[in-house]
Amino acid sequence: MFRKMRRYRQQICQEDCLKILREEGRGVLAMIGEDGYPYAIPLDFLYNEGNGRIYFHCAMQGFKLDLLRSNDKVCFSVMDKGFKREGDWSWNVRSLVIFGRVREISDPMMIEEQVRALGMKYYPTREGVELEMKKSLSRVCLLELTIDHMTGKLVNESWLL
């Protein structure tokens, strides 16, 4: 169903993929758009190690939700900050490509739990998270991405092909 990676020698292991999901803060969610145009948007995210799913928050209405309601299949990409090997000028970057399906969460307890965890990933204090949740939680839509297929790759940017 999913293609094998063409440059398989650059493929990273599953644990490295999960490390990127745990540590990185932003990715790009691509959806099937209107009139055949893809629609991709950068988003903050939370990887929940307990259930292996990825969570996003958004407003309760908008273009992204319209697209997801008409087709739940997505592609989500994340890359790390990269590194340079000693004495080398080029960057080495690990990236993920994830295929899956997104659904809206309706359970208020799950919404609160995941939004709090998402906030703790980004906010400097628990108090800040709680204050923001008090102001905004009633206006938050929580999206859950179930991973169908994930691959990761290490690319050295000096490689041309």
N, CA and C atoms as an extended XYZ file, in Angstrom:
483
Properties=species:S:1:pos:R:3:atomname:S:1:resname:S:1:resid:I:1 pbc="F F F"
N         0.821       -1.192        0.000 N   MET     1
C         0.000        0.000        0.000 CA  MET     1
C         0.868        1.260        0.000 C   MET     1
N         1.901        1.288        0.825 N   PHE     2
C         2.817        2.428        0.851 CA  PHE     2
C         4.123        2.005        0.185 C   PHE     2
N         4.704        2.911       -0.545 N   ARG     3
C         5.951        2.606       -1.238 CA  ARG     3
C         7.101        2.457       -0.255 C   ARG     3
N         8.066        1.638       -0.641 N   LYS     4
C         9.303        1.551        0.119 CA  LYS     4
C        10.140        2.781       -0.209 C   LYS     4
N        10.953        3.178        0.749 N   MET     5
C        11.806        4.336        0.544 CA  MET     5
C        12.846        4.016       -0.534 C   MET     5
N        12.959        4.889       -1.507 N   ARG     6
C        13.900        4.695       -2.608 CA  ARG     6
C        15.343        4.712       -2.104 C   ARG     6
N        15.680        5.662       -1.265 N   ARG     7
C        17.043        5.778       -0.733 CA  ARG     7
C        17.094        5.102        0.639 C   ARG     7
N        16.857        3.809        0.640 N   TYR     8
C        16.679        3.043        1.870 CA  TYR     8
C        17.895        3.070        2.792 C   TYR     8
N        19.077        3.336        2.257 N   ARG     9
C        20.272        3.386        3.117 CA  ARG     9
C        20.237        4.607        4.033 C   ARG     9
N        19.433        5.591        3.680 N   GLN    10
C        19.312        6.790        4.505 CA  GLN    10
C        18.182        6.675        5.519 C   GLN    10
N        17.457        5.577        5.483 N   GLN    11
C        16.326        5.405        6.389 CA  GLN    11
C        16.809        5.308        7.826 C   GLN    11
N        16.088        5.984        8.718 N   ILE    12
C        16.417        5.920       10.143 CA  ILE    12
C        15.470        4.938       10.825 C   ILE    12
N        15.890        4.441       11.965 N   CYS    13
C        15.108        3.434       12.679 CA  CYS    13
C        13.864        4.049       13.325 C   CYS    13
N        12.953        3.187       13.707 N   GLN    14
C        11.687        3.611       14.306 CA  GLN    14
C        11.917        4.427       15.582 C   GLN    14
N        12.878        4.022       16.409 N   GLU    15
C        13.147        4.759       17.653 CA  GLU    15
C        13.599        6.188       17.364 C   GLU    15
N        14.430        6.380       16.329 N   ASP    16
C        14.832        7.733       15.952 CA  ASP    16
C        13.639        8.547       15.451 C   ASP    16
N        12.730        7.888       14.739 N   CYS    17
C        11.504        8.575       14.294 CA  CYS    17
C        10.697        9.057       15.501 C   CYS    17
N        10.530        8.185       16.473 N   LEU    18
C         9.752        8.539       17.666 CA  LEU    18
C        10.443        9.641       18.462 C   LEU    18
N        11.769        9.625       18.496 N   LYS    19
C        12.520       10.678       19.193 CA  LYS    19
C        12.236       12.039       18.552 C   LYS    19
N        12.201       12.090       17.240 N   ILE    20
C        11.880       13.338       16.544 CA  ILE    20
C        10.470       13.790       16.910 C   ILE    20
N         9.526       12.867       16.933 N   LEU    21
C         8.155       13.233       17.301 CA  LEU    21
C         8.079       13.757       18.737 C   LEU    21
N         8.861       13.167       19.624 N   ARG    22
C         8.847       13.620       21.023 CA  ARG    22
C         9.493       14.991       21.185 C   ARG    22
N        10.572       15.248       20.444 N   GLU    23
C        11.396       16.416       20.722 CA  GLU    23
C        11.125       17.639       19.851 C   GLU    23
N        10.663       17.436       18.649 N   GLU    24
C        10.478       18.588       17.756 CA  GLU    24
C         9.120       19.240       17.978 C   GLU    24
N         9.053       20.504       17.617 N   GLY    25
C         7.876       21.282       17.962 CA  GLY    25
C         6.898       21.582       16.849 C   GLY    25
N         7.340       21.474       15.609 N   ARG    26
C         6.463       21.847       14.521 CA  ARG    26
C         6.600       20.887       13.359 C   ARG    26
N         5.501       20.769       12.637 N   GLY    27
C         5.483       19.960       11.431 CA  GLY    27
C         4.537       20.594       10.433 C   GLY    27
N         4.416       19.970        9.285 N   VAL    28
C         3.525       20.474        8.250 CA  VAL    28
C         2.498       19.390        7.947 C   VAL    28
N         1.228       19.758        8.112 N   LEU    29
C         0.117       18.851        7.836 CA  LEU    29
C        -0.408       19.147        6.440 C   LEU    29
N        -0.388       18.128        5.586 N   ALA    30
C        -0.878       18.276        4.218 CA  ALA    30
C        -2.182       17.505        4.058 C   ALA    30
N        -3.138       18.168        3.427 N   MET    31
C        -4.460       17.603        3.230 CA  MET    31
C        -4.819       17.655        1.750 C   MET    31
N        -5.840       16.931        1.403 N   ILE    32
C        -6.352       16.986        0.044 CA  ILE    32
C        -7.267       18.200       -0.028 C   ILE    32
N        -6.901       19.149       -0.877 N   GLY    33
C        -7.603       20.422       -0.937 CA  GLY    33
C        -8.695       20.462       -1.976 C   GLY    33
N        -9.173       21.649       -2.189 N   GLU    34
C       -10.241       21.875       -3.161 CA  GLU    34
C        -9.678       21.906       -4.572 C   GLU    34
N       -10.468       21.451       -5.511 N   ASP    35
C       -10.122       21.494       -6.932 CA  ASP    35
C        -8.793       20.813       -7.238 C   ASP    35
N        -8.428       19.814       -6.439 N   GLY    36
C        -7.217       19.053       -6.704 CA  GLY    36
C        -5.936       19.667       -6.188 C   GLY    36
N        -5.997       20.868       -5.607 N   TYR    37
C        -4.797       21.490       -5.049 CA  TYR    37
C        -4.538       20.949       -3.649 C   TYR    37
N        -3.302       20.574       -3.342 N   PRO    38
C        -2.995       20.183       -1.965 CA  PRO    38
C        -3.022       21.419       -1.063 C   PRO    38
N        -3.238       21.191        0.211 N   TYR    39
C        -3.219       22.270        1.199 CA  TYR    39
C        -2.347       21.796        2.347 C   TYR    39
N        -1.276       22.523        2.621 N   ALA    40
C        -0.343       22.147        3.687 CA  ALA    40
C        -0.156       23.333        4.614 C   ALA    40
N        -0.166       23.054        5.909 N   ILE    41
C        -0.082       24.129        6.898 CA  ILE    41
C         0.830       23.707        8.052 C   ILE    41
N         1.725       24.618        8.486 N   PRO    42
C         2.587       24.294        9.632 CA  PRO    42
C         1.771       24.333       10.924 C   PRO    42
N         2.032       23.371       11.797 N   LEU    43
C         1.288       23.265       13.055 CA  LEU    43
C         2.193       22.827       14.196 C   LEU    43
N         1.863       23.297       15.406 N   ASP    44
C         2.416       22.720       16.620 CA  ASP    44
C         1.745       21.363       16.795 C   ASP    44
N         2.409       20.453       17.484 N   PHE    45
C         1.807       19.128       17.675 CA  PHE    45
C         2.307       18.493       18.956 C   PHE    45
N         1.601       17.469       19.364 N   LEU    46
C         1.980       16.660       20.515 CA  LEU    46
C         1.942       15.202       20.101 C   LEU    46
N         3.021       14.488       20.352 N   TYR    47
C         3.022       13.042       20.154 CA  TYR    47
C         2.738       12.398       21.496 C   TYR    47
N         1.684       11.604       21.571 N   ASN    48
C         1.309       10.907       22.790 CA  ASN    48
C         1.913        9.506       22.733 C   ASN    48
N         2.928        9.285       23.553 N   GLU    49
C         3.606        7.989       23.548 CA  GLU    49
C         2.708        6.864       24.039 C   GLU    49
N         1.735        7.200       24.878 N   GLY    50
C         0.850        6.182       25.430 CA  GLY    50
C        -0.006        5.492       24.383 C   GLY    50
N        -0.519        6.268       23.430 N   ASN    51
C        -1.380        5.662       22.415 CA  ASN    51
C        -0.806        5.759       20.999 C   ASN    51
N         0.374        6.376       20.853 N   GLY    52
C         1.024        6.440       19.553 CA  GLY    52
C         0.352        7.365       18.556 C   GLY    52
N        -0.407        8.343       19.057 N   ARG    53
C        -1.116        9.255       18.165 CA  ARG    53
C        -0.565       10.676       18.298 C   ARG    53
N        -0.854       11.475       17.300 N   ILE    54
C        -0.390       12.858       17.252 CA  ILE    54
C        -1.604       13.764       17.385 C   ILE    54
N        -1.457       14.834       18.183 N   TYR    55
C        -2.564       15.756       18.430 CA  TYR    55
C        -2.215       17.169       17.982 C   TYR    55
N        -3.237       17.834       17.467 N   PHE    56
C        -3.165       19.227       17.046 CA  PHE    56
C        -4.362       19.947       17.648 C   PHE    56
N        -4.219       21.231       17.878 N   HIS    57
C        -5.374       22.014       18.283 CA  HIS    57
C        -5.625       23.075       17.218 C   HIS    57
N        -6.871       23.500       17.129 N   CYS    58
C        -7.228       24.526       16.157 CA  CYS    58
C        -8.548       25.153       16.584 C   CYS    58
N        -8.991       26.136       15.803 N   ALA    59
C       -10.301       26.734       16.034 CA  ALA    59
C       -11.380       25.711       15.660 C   ALA    59
N       -12.589       25.985       16.048 N   MET    60
C       -13.682       25.050       15.822 CA  MET    60
C       -14.266       25.130       14.409 C   MET    60
N       -13.760       26.038       13.613 N   GLN    61
C       -14.200       26.105       12.229 CA  GLN    61
C       -13.065       26.681       11.391 C   GLN    61
N       -13.128       26.403       10.107 N   GLY    62
C       -12.108       26.922        9.204 CA  GLY    62
C       -11.841       25.971        8.055 C   GLY    62
N       -10.987       26.415        7.151 N   PHE    63
C       -10.689       25.685        5.934 CA  PHE    63
C       -10.117       24.300        6.223 C   PHE    63
N        -9.178       24.221        7.171 N   LYS    64
C        -8.546       22.948        7.530 CA  LYS    64
C        -9.601       21.923        7.943 C   LYS    64
N       -10.522       22.326        8.796 N   LEU    65
C       -11.563       21.399        9.240 CA  LEU    65
C       -12.503       21.022        8.102 C   LEU    65
N       -12.827       21.982        7.244 N   ASP    66
C       -13.672       21.667        6.088 CA  ASP    66
C       -13.030       20.577        5.240 C   ASP    66
N       -11.726       20.708        4.991 N   LEU    67
C       -11.025       19.708        4.183 CA  LEU    67
C       -10.979       18.352        4.878 C   LEU    67
N       -10.675       18.352        6.174 N   LEU    68
C       -10.582       17.095        6.914 CA  LEU    68
C       -11.929       16.397        7.022 C   LEU    68
N       -12.990       17.161        7.079 N   ARG    69
C       -14.324       16.558        7.135 CA  ARG    69
C       -14.710       15.910        5.814 C   ARG    69
N       -14.139       16.390        4.717 N   SER    70
C       -14.453       15.787        3.425 CA  SER    70
C       -13.500       14.643        3.076 C   SER    70
N       -12.281       14.655        3.638 N   ASN    71
C       -11.327       13.570        3.417 CA  ASN    71
C       -10.342       13.566        4.578 C   ASN    71
N       -10.351       12.500        5.355 N   ASP    72
C        -9.532       12.446        6.573 CA  ASP    72
C        -8.095       11.981        6.343 C   ASP    72
N        -7.732       11.640        5.112 N   LYS    73
C        -6.367       11.183        4.829 CA  LYS    73
C        -5.422       12.383        4.757 C   LYS    73
N        -4.276       12.243        5.451 N   VAL    74
C        -3.304       13.336        5.516 CA  VAL    74
C        -1.889       12.800        5.392 C   VAL    74
N        -0.981       13.725        5.186 N   CYS    75
C         0.449       13.470        5.266 CA  CYS    75
C         1.008       14.524        6.222 C   CYS    75
N         1.794       14.085        7.186 N   PHE    76
C         2.384       14.984        8.167 CA  PHE    76
C         3.893       14.828        8.107 C   PHE    76
N         4.604       15.943        7.961 N   SER    77
C         6.066       15.922        7.868 CA  SER    77
C         6.675       16.716        9.006 C   SER    77
N         7.748       16.177        9.557 N   VAL    78
C         8.480       16.824       10.651 CA  VAL    78
C         9.958       16.674       10.335 C   VAL    78
N        10.732       17.707       10.647 N   MET    79
C        12.185       17.578       10.527 CA  MET    79
C        12.848       18.115       11.785 C   MET    79
N        14.011       17.550       12.091 N   ASP    80
C        14.726       18.036       13.263 CA  ASP    80
C        15.547       19.276       12.901 C   ASP    80
N        16.245       19.812       13.882 N   LYS    81
C        17.018       21.045       13.684 CA  LYS    81
C        18.290       20.800       12.881 C   LYS    81
N        18.698       19.549       12.778 N   GLY    82
C        19.881       19.197       12.010 CA  GLY    82
C        21.157       19.332       12.826 C   GLY    82
N        22.234       18.841       12.251 N   PHE    83
C        23.542       18.915       12.902 CA  PHE    83
C        24.616       18.908       11.827 C   PHE    83
N        25.790       19.381       12.204 N   LYS    84
C        26.958       19.329       11.330 CA  LYS    84
C        27.976       18.403       11.964 C   LYS    84
N        28.571       17.564       11.151 N   ARG    85
C        29.661       16.723       11.632 CA  ARG    85
C        30.918       17.583       11.729 C   ARG    85
N        31.761       17.262       12.678 N   GLU    86
C        32.978       18.042       12.890 CA  GLU    86
C        33.798       18.133       11.601 C   GLU    86
N        34.154       19.357       11.242 N   GLY    87
C        34.955       19.585       10.062 CA  GLY    87
C        34.179       19.603        8.753 C   GLY    87
N        32.864       19.463        8.819 N   ASP    88
C        32.034       19.428        7.608 CA  ASP    88
C        31.184       20.693        7.545 C   ASP    88
N        30.985       21.217        6.363 N   TRP    89
C        30.200       22.444        6.186 CA  TRP    89
C        28.706       22.175        6.041 C   TRP    89
N        28.342       20.952        5.669 N   SER    90
C        26.941       20.685        5.315 CA  SER    90
C        26.130       20.201        6.507 C   SER    90
N        24.856       20.476        6.440 N   TRP    91
C        23.920       20.054        7.480 CA  TRP    91
C        23.442       18.630        7.226 C   TRP    91
N        23.181       17.927        8.303 N   ASN    92
C        22.544       16.610        8.279 CA  ASN    92
C        21.193       16.776        8.962 C   ASN    92
N        20.156       16.424        8.269 N   VAL    93
C        18.801       16.649        8.765 CA  VAL    93
C        18.031       15.339        8.739 C   VAL    93
N        17.335       15.071        9.839 N   ARG    94
C        16.430       13.918        9.899 CA  ARG    94
C        15.016       14.424        9.664 C   ARG    94
N        14.290       13.709        8.831 N   SER    95
C        12.909       14.107        8.566 CA  SER    95
C        12.001       12.890        8.584 C   SER    95
N        10.738       13.150        8.869 N   LEU    96
C         9.716       12.102        8.903 CA  LEU    96
C         8.638       12.416        7.879 C   LEU    96
N         8.088       11.374        7.328 N   VAL    97
C         6.882       11.477        6.522 CA  VAL    97
C         5.905       10.474        7.118 C   VAL    97
N         4.749       10.984        7.513 N   ILE    98
C         3.733       10.172        8.182 CA  ILE    98
C         2.456       10.241        7.366 C   ILE    98
N         1.909        9.081        7.067 N   PHE    99
C         0.597        9.004        6.430 CA  PHE    99
C        -0.388        8.508        7.474 C   PHE    99
N        -1.570        9.087        7.478 N   GLY   100
C        -2.568        8.649        8.438 CA  GLY   100
C        -3.905        9.307        8.207 C   GLY   100
N        -4.729        9.168        9.219 N   ARG   101
C        -6.082        9.723        9.175 CA  ARG   101
C        -6.298       10.593       10.405 C   ARG   101
N        -7.014       11.679       10.194 N   VAL   102
C        -7.280       12.627       11.280 CA  VAL   102
C        -8.766       12.609       11.610 C   VAL   102
N        -9.045       12.647       12.896 N   ARG   103
C       -10.439       12.769       13.339 CA  ARG   103
C       -10.521       13.844       14.415 C   ARG   103
N       -11.701       14.430       14.521 N   GLU   104
C       -11.960       15.392       15.591 CA  GLU   104
C       -12.326       14.626       16.853 C   GLU   104
N       -11.813       15.078       17.976 N   ILE   105
C       -12.125       14.467       19.267 CA  ILE   105
C       -13.306       15.224       19.873 C   ILE   105
N       -14.285       14.474       20.358 N   SER   106
C       -15.469       15.111       20.951 CA  SER   106
C       -15.543       14.938       22.466 C   SER   106
N       -14.784       14.011       23.030 N   ASP   107
C       -14.798       13.759       24.466 CA  ASP   107
C       -14.140       14.921       25.218 C   ASP   107
N       -14.915       15.675       26.025 N   PRO   108
C       -14.356       16.844       26.721 CA  PRO   108
C       -13.173       16.528       27.631 C   PRO   108
N       -13.184       15.373       28.279 N   MET   109
C       -12.074       15.005       29.160 CA  MET   109
C       -10.788       14.766       28.353 C   MET   109
N       -10.936       14.108       27.221 N   MET   110
C        -9.764       13.856       26.377 CA  MET   110
C        -9.243       15.160       25.787 C   MET   110
N       -10.149       16.034       25.387 N   ILE   111
C        -9.738       17.333       24.859 CA  ILE   111
C        -8.918       18.071       25.906 C   ILE   111
N        -9.439       18.145       27.112 N   GLU   112
C        -8.732       18.863       28.179 CA  GLU   112
C        -7.368       18.230       28.469 C   GLU   112
N        -7.323       16.918       28.544 N   GLU   113
C        -6.070       16.217       28.850 CA  GLU   113
C        -5.002       16.455       27.771 C   GLU   113
N        -5.392       16.312       26.519 N   GLN   114
C        -4.418       16.455       25.434 CA  GLN   114
C        -4.014       17.913       25.208 C   GLN   114
N        -4.971       18.831       25.356 N   VAL   115
C        -4.637       20.248       25.201 CA  VAL   115
C        -3.697       20.690       26.329 C   VAL   115
N        -3.907       20.195       27.530 N   ARG   116
C        -3.002       20.504       28.643 CA  ARG   116
C        -1.600       19.967       28.340 C   ARG   116
N        -1.514       18.729       27.881 N   ALA   117
C        -0.209       18.142       27.543 CA  ALA   117
C         0.451       18.912       26.400 C   ALA   117
N        -0.326       19.316       25.426 N   LEU   118
C         0.196       20.119       24.317 CA  LEU   118
C         0.735       21.447       24.842 C   LEU   118
N        -0.018       22.094       25.720 N   GLY   119
C         0.427       23.349       26.315 CA  GLY   119
C         1.713       23.190       27.108 C   GLY   119
N         1.831       22.098       27.841 N   MET   120
C         3.034       21.879       28.653 CA  MET   120
C         4.271       21.677       27.779 C   MET   120
N         4.058       21.256       26.544 N   LYS   121
C         5.190       21.099       25.630 CA  LYS   121
C         5.756       22.455       25.224 C   LYS   121
N         4.915       23.490       25.203 N   TYR   122
C         5.322       24.784       24.656 CA  TYR   122
C         5.418       25.913       25.682 C   TYR   122
N         4.566       25.896       26.683 N   TYR   123
C         4.552       26.992       27.663 CA  TYR   123
C         5.642       26.792       28.707 C   TYR   123
N         6.182       27.888       29.222 N   PRO   124
C         7.249       27.751       30.221 CA  PRO   124
C         6.749       27.321       31.605 C   PRO   124
N         5.454       27.558       31.909 N   THR   125
C         4.953       27.207       33.243 CA  THR   125
C         3.580       26.558       33.165 C   THR   125
N         3.289       25.721       34.160 N   ARG   126
C         1.961       25.108       34.268 CA  ARG   126
C         0.894       26.189       34.472 C   ARG   126
N         1.241       27.226       35.227 N   GLU   127
C         0.280       28.308       35.474 CA  GLU   127
C        -0.138       28.968       34.160 C   GLU   127
N         0.820       29.169       33.277 N   GLY   128
C         0.517       29.752       31.974 CA  GLY   128
C        -0.419       28.879       31.160 C   GLY   128
N        -0.203       27.579       31.218 N   VAL   129
C        -1.062       26.631       30.510 CA  VAL   129
C        -2.473       26.696       31.082 C   VAL   129
N        -2.576       26.654       32.401 N   GLU   130
C        -3.901       26.655       33.037 CA  GLU   130
C        -4.650       27.953       32.750 C   GLU   130
N        -3.951       29.083       32.766 N   LEU   131
C        -4.581       30.364       32.461 CA  LEU   131
C        -5.101       30.387       31.028 C   LEU   131
N        -4.288       29.934       30.100 N   GLU   132
C        -4.707       29.905       28.692 CA  GLU   132
C        -5.875       28.952       28.486 C   GLU   132
N        -5.846       27.818       29.165 N   MET   133
C        -6.953       26.859       29.041 CA  MET   133
C        -8.245       27.435       29.593 C   MET   133
N        -8.135       28.150       30.682 N   LYS   134
C        -9.327       28.760       31.278 CA  LYS   134
C        -9.965       29.753       30.304 C   LYS   134
N        -9.124       30.496       29.589 N   LYS   135
C        -9.623       31.488       28.636 CA  LYS   135
C       -10.141       30.867       27.342 C   LYS   135
N        -9.505       29.783       26.885 N   SER   136
C        -9.715       29.357       25.503 CA  SER   136
C       -10.227       27.943       25.282 C   SER   136
N       -10.206       27.095       26.288 N   LEU   137
C       -10.521       25.682       26.071 CA  LEU   137
C       -11.890       25.468       25.426 C   LEU   137
N       -12.854       26.290       25.758 N   SER   138
C       -14.202       26.112       25.204 CA  SER   138
C       -14.264       26.386       23.705 C   SER   138
N       -13.212       27.004       23.166 N   ARG   139
C       -13.180       27.341       21.734 CA  ARG   139
C       -12.166       26.500       20.955 C   ARG   139
N       -11.686       25.417       21.564 N   VAL   140
C       -10.642       24.606       20.950 CA  VAL   140
C       -11.231       23.339       20.335 C   VAL   140
N       -10.763       23.054       19.143 N   CYS   141
C       -11.036       21.770       18.499 CA  CYS   141
C        -9.750       20.960       18.596 C   CYS   141
N        -9.864       19.711       18.998 N   LEU   142
C        -8.709       18.825       19.100 CA  LEU   142
C        -8.772       17.812       17.970 C   LEU   142
N        -7.662       17.688       17.253 N   LEU   143
C        -7.552       16.736       16.154 CA  LEU   143
C        -6.566       15.643       16.537 C   LEU   143
N        -6.894       14.420       16.174 N   GLU   144
C        -6.055       13.258       16.479 CA  GLU   144
C        -5.653       12.578       15.177 C   GLU   144
N        -4.349       12.423       14.987 N   LEU   145
C        -3.808       11.740       13.817 CA  LEU   145
C        -3.404       10.323       14.213 C   LEU   145
N        -4.034        9.360       13.574 N   THR   146
C        -3.654        7.961       13.730 CA  THR   146
C        -2.669        7.626       12.621 C   THR   146
N        -1.511        7.142       13.008 N   ILE   147
C        -0.434        6.864       12.053 CA  ILE   147
C        -0.690        5.526       11.365 C   ILE   147
N        -0.784        5.571       10.034 N   ASP   148
C        -0.888        4.342        9.244 CA  ASP   148
C         0.486        3.884        8.764 C   ASP   148
N         1.362        4.838        8.482 N   HIS   149
C         2.689        4.510        7.950 CA  HIS   149
C         3.635        5.674        8.249 C   HIS   149
N         4.838        5.350        8.711 N   MET   150
C         5.812        6.395        9.025 CA  MET   150
C         7.191        5.939        8.582 C   MET   150
N         7.898        6.836        7.912 N   THR   151
C         9.291        6.584        7.582 CA  THR   151
C        10.102        7.817        7.958 C   THR   151
N        11.340        7.583        8.267 N   GLY   152
C        12.263        8.666        8.586 CA  GLY   152
C        13.524        8.520        7.766 C   GLY   152
N        14.179        9.638        7.553 N   LYS   153
C        15.331        9.651        6.667 CA  LYS   153
C        16.366       10.638        7.191 C   LYS   153
N        17.627       10.299        7.052 N   LEU   154
C        18.739       11.207        7.341 CA  LEU   154
C        19.300       11.657        6.012 C   LEU   154
N        19.294       12.975        5.812 N   VAL   155
C        19.777       13.548        4.551 CA  VAL   155
C        20.937       14.479        4.840 C   VAL   155
N        22.005       14.314        4.088 N   ASN   156
C        23.103       15.272        4.142 CA  ASN   156
C        22.866       16.249        3.016 C   ASN   156
N        22.766       17.539        3.363 N   GLU   157
C        22.364       18.544        2.376 CA  GLU   157
C        23.404       18.793        1.295 C   GLU   157
N        24.580       18.199        1.390 N   SER   158
C        25.543       18.360        0.317 CA  SER   158
C        25.300       17.363       -0.807 C   SER   158
N        24.460       16.355       -0.547 N   TRP   159
C        24.142       15.361       -1.571 CA  TRP   159
C        23.178       15.978       -2.559 C   TRP   159
N        23.446       15.827       -3.799 N   LEU   160
C        22.591       16.432       -4.823 CA  LEU   160
C        21.450       15.511       -5.228 C   LEU   160
N        21.649       14.232       -5.239 N   LEU   161
C        20.592       13.313       -5.681 CA  LEU   161
C        20.331       12.246       -4.650 C   LEU   161
